[in-house]
Amino acid sequence: MKRKPPAKVYYSITEIAEQTDVKPHVLRYWESEFGCLSPKKNRAGNRVYQEKDIKMVRLIKDLLYDEGYTIAGAKKKLNRKGVLEDATLFSVQDESDLIRSIKGDLEDLLRTLPEG
């Protein structure tokens, strides 16, 4: 049985550009416009992207290219969604899991309250 290689922790700007079909110069521009997209840099000064950065790139691309938002409109939409300049982005799946968890906790709490 073949083992799947472990997922990478860090990706280069070239790898992200290929994965998301967004050119590197566009990614660098988005970094200057969207504070929530801020990959770290390694010792050599190269950008290193993590999964949260990839999710953010995909979200920004969707807002700009698929939904037709302007840069300013996309910024407002991200802030309305709760993605602040220094916040971590939750994927839709993460949000669904969080909502289910909170709902379960609330249902448990309701069962402990006296009826009436």
C-alpha positions in Angstrom: 0.0 0.0 0.0 1.4 3.4 -1.0 1.5 6.1 1.6 0.4 9.6 0.7 3.1 12.1 1.3 2.5 14.5 4.2 0.9 17.8 3.3 3.3 20.7 3.0 3.2 23.4 5.6 4.7 26.2 3.4 4.3 26.9 -0.3 6.2 29.2 -2.6 4.5 32.0 -4.5 5.0 30.0 -7.7 3.2 27.0 -6.2 0.3 29.1 -5.0 0.1 30.9 -8.4 -0.1 27.5 -10.1 -2.7 26.1 -7.6 -5.0 29.1 -7.7 -4.3 30.2 -11.3 -3.4 33.7 -10.1 -0.2 35.3 -11.4 2.6 36.0 -8.8 2.5 39.8 -9.5 -1.3 39.8 -8.8 -0.7 37.9 -5.5 1.9 40.5 -4.5 -0.5 43.3 -5.4 -3.3 41.7 -3.3 -0.9 41.5 -0.4 -0.6 45.3 -0.5 -4.4 45.7 -0.8 -5.7 43.0 1.6 -4.1 43.1 5.0 -5.6 39.6 5.8 -3.4 38.2 3.1 0.1 38.4 4.5 2.3 35.4 4.0 5.4 35.2 6.1 8.9 35.4 4.6 11.7 32.9 5.1 15.3 33.8 5.9 16.0 34.4 2.2 13.2 36.9 2.1 10.9 34.7 -0.1 7.2 34.6 0.6 6.0 31.4 2.2 2.3 30.7 2.1 0.3 28.5 4.5 -3.1 26.9 4.0 -4.9 29.9 5.5 -3.2 32.1 2.9 -4.3 29.7 0.1 -7.9 29.9 1.4 -7.7 33.7 1.5 -6.4 33.8 -2.1 -9.2 31.6 -3.3 -11.8 33.7 -1.5 -10.4 37.0 -2.9 -10.2 35.5 -6.4 -13.8 34.4 -6.1 -15.0 37.8 -5.0 -13.1 39.7 -7.7 -13.3 37.4 -10.7 -16.4 35.3 -10.2 -18.7 37.7 -8.2 -17.4 40.9 -9.9 -16.5 42.9 -6.8 -14.1 45.8 -7.0 -11.1 45.8 -4.7 -12.9 48.2 -2.4 -16.1 46.1 -2.5 -14.2 42.9 -1.8 -12.5 44.6 1.3 -16.0 45.6 2.6 -17.4 42.1 2.0 -14.5 40.5 3.8 -14.9 42.8 6.7 -18.7 42.1 6.8 -17.9 38.4 6.8 -15.8 38.9 9.9 -12.5 38.5 8.2 -10.6 41.4 9.8 -7.2 42.5 8.7 -5.5 40.4 11.4 -8.0 37.6 11.8 -7.7 34.0 10.7 -10.0 32.9 7.9 -12.4 30.1 8.6 -13.4 28.0 5.6 -17.1 27.3 5.0 -16.6 23.8 6.4 -15.0 25.2 9.5 -17.9 27.6 10.0 -20.5 24.8 9.5 -18.7 22.6 12.1 -18.6 25.6 14.5 -22.3 26.3 14.1 -23.2 22.6 14.6 -21.0 22.5 17.7 -22.7 25.6 19.1 -26.1 24.3 18.3 -25.3 21.1 20.1 -24.1 23.0 23.1 -27.2 25.1 23.2 -29.5 22.0 22.9 -27.6 20.4 25.8 -28.1 23.5 27.8 -31.8 23.6 27.1 -32.2 20.0 28.3 -30.6 21.0 31.7 -33.1 23.9 32.3 -36.3 23.2 34.2 -39.4 23.0 32.1 -42.1 25.6 32.5 
